Amino acid sequence: MKDSGIPWIGMIPSDWIILPIKRVKDKTHPYPIGDGDHGSIKPEDYIDEGIPYIRVQNMSWGGPIIMENIAYISEKVNELNKKSELHPNDILVAKTGATIGKTCIIPANMPKANTTSSVGKVTVGKDFSSKYIFYLLGSEVCIRQMWLKAGQKSAQPGFNIDELVDFKIPIPQDLPTQQRFADFLDRKCADIDKLAALQETIIAELKRYKQSVNTE
C-alpha cells in the first residue's frame, strides 16, 4: 500500500496509479470530454419520439437513466449538436447546483442520445473500464473534488469541463482488475436495489393496511 498523496483518497495498492480524468479519455473520439448544447436545443425542439435528450432530472444517483418524462429530439437537431452526442458506455455527471455528483452511464440499448449544458460527459478509452470510471465519478473520491471546485463559485455552485478533466482518480493499471471491481460493484448495487425495492413494497403494504384499519 502507498499514500495517494491526496487527503481524501488515502491509501491505495502499490501497483495502482493516480490519474486525472483527461488521461482516461478515448483519444480516437473527436469530443471525448465535454458537456451539453449550451442552449442551442430548446423546449420547442422536443418531440414525442426520436433521440433521447438527457437532462439532470433524468439522471439518478448512480442508477439507471430515468426514462419517465424524458424529452426527445429529431435526428436533424442532433446532427447540429454533435459535440454533445452520446453513445453506449459514455459516462454522464451533473455539474451544477444541488444535483452535483449525479452520475449515469449510457446503456447498450440506447445507441444514440444527447444532453444539456448542465451535464458533463466522458468517453473512456479502450484501455480503461467505463464502468469502473463511472463508479469512481459517483464516489466520495470525486464528489469531494467536485464540491471543492463548486464551492468557489460566487453564484450557483458548479464546476466546468476544464475542472472536470483534472479531477484525480485512483486506478489499477491493468484493465482486468478494473473490470473485476466494476463487476463486484454491479452485483452489490443490484443487491442493494433489490432490498430497497422490497422495503418500498413493505411500506406500501403497511400504508394500505393502515388505511383499511382506519376505514374499519
Number of C-alpha atoms within 10 A of each C-alpha: 10 12 12 18 11 13 9 12 17 13 14 17 13 11 11 15 15 18 14 14 19 19 15 22 21 18 14 10 11 9 17 21 24 21 25 24 21 13 9 13 20 12 11 7 12 18 13 11 11 15 22 23 22 23 19 22 15 17 22 17 15 19 15 14 20 15 12 8 8 16 19 20 22 16 13 8 16 23 11 13 17 14 18 25 22 27 18 16 20 20 25 29 27 28 26 22 15 11 18 22 24 24 28 27 24 19 15 10 8 13 13 18 20 24 25 20 21 21 26 23 26 28 24 25 16 13 14 21 22 24 22 21 21 22 20 19 26 20 15 13 20 20 17 15 18 24 18 14 17 21 13 12 11 8 9 12 19 22 24 18 15 11 13 23 17 14 20 21 19 20 22 19 14 13 14 13 14 19 17 13 15 20 14 11 15 14 11 12 14 13 12 11 13 12 12 12 12 12 12 12 12 12 12 12 12 12 12 12 12 12 11 10 9 8 7 6
